[in-house]
Amino acid sequence: MTYNTLLYYCYSPIAEAEQFAADHLKFCKSLGLVGRIIVADEGLNGTVSGTIEACRAYMEHIHADERFAKTEFKIDEVEEPSFIKMHCRYKAEIVHSGLRDTSIIDPNKQTGKHLEPVEFREMLDQEDVIVLDVRSNYEHNLGKFKNAITLDIENFRDFPEQIEALAQYKDKKVLTYCTGGIKCEKASALLLHHGFNDVYQLHGGIIKYGKEAGGKDFEGKCYVFDNRIAVDVNSVNPTIASKCLNCGTTTPKMINCANPECNEHFTQCDACGEELQGCCSVECTTHPRKRPYDGTGYYVKVPQQVAVK
């Protein structure tokens, strides 16, 4: 049986967003979907997975709401659902910007010029262009565009702290990209706010680029936020860009540390995975809560234990 996994976002104001999140969770469950959706006053950000029929019904439901009629879905065929449970939660932002004053950026009012994948591909090698990866370390360590500038950040909320270091590129054409496009909406808006004049963003992100432009010059794999962990993008000139944290061997495999108190995201070859039981270090192999390693390195989230005083 074939299933679909849908990746999408939409910046569109939602009144009573917290109640919307609760109602939307019930609706998703009624369709038998699994996934993770963030709802905020500013819009929706989600990845859901289920049968082709359920996913079609979900897309029709979203598009029928005039607030979300412009939503673009990236659709992948998968052999099994990409999540185990269905979560739909209310948060302050659909992408945490790290800004105290979030009003200075509004993707509905100002954002970088959207480039379709083929347009992005054509601009990649121009001399006056820099390509900026706005994702976190564990994402670009797995794969990135050739010659892209990457940032030493653990989360997107750290992006604003990088603006000063990026100021040297203010006179260049700045091409931003991320997984599905959502982070670029805020990243490009923030760059414009700080005086960058010629800012672009890859419409639909790496996922759409792989589907429509063959993924040319994307080195490695693309990290995704579901139990697939990584997906292939480049069908033109594919390479493996990531290395095992433990031994340095080239490997495309990314896992979570089997120690739930650590849970580090890292790349690890199969040999080190067997030797360290899916842990990032020898120390983690001795942790009393270490999870059994089944070779995938994907685990259902385990809440950290709170010490009783």
Salt bridges, closest charged atoms under 4 A:
GLU42 OE2 - LYS186 NZ 2.88
ASP65 OD2 - ARG67 NH2 2.71
GLU72 OE1 - HIS203 NE2 3.42
GLU72 OE2 - LYS208 NZ 3.10
ASP76 OD1 - LYS211 NZ 2.42
ASP76 OD2 - ARG228 NH1 3.01
GLU93 OE2 - HIS96 ND1 3.32
GLU93 OE1 - LYS186 NZ 2.70
GLU116 OE2 - HIS203 ND1 2.72
GLU116 OE1 - LYS208 NZ 3.02
ASP125 OD1 - LYS146 NZ 3.98
ASP128 OD2 - LYS173 NZ 3.71
ASP133 OD2 - ARG135 NH2 2.77
GLU139 OE2 - LYS183 NZ 3.04
GLU185 OE2 - HIS114 NE2 3.25
ASP198 OD1 - LYS113 NZ 3.00
ASP217 OD2 - LYS146 NZ 3.72
ASP217 OD2 - LYS216 NZ 3.11
ASP226 OD2 - ARG228 NH2 2.86
ASP232 OD1 - LYS221 NZ 3.44
GLU261 OE2 - ARG289 NH1 2.38
ASP270 OD1 - LYS253 NZ 2.83
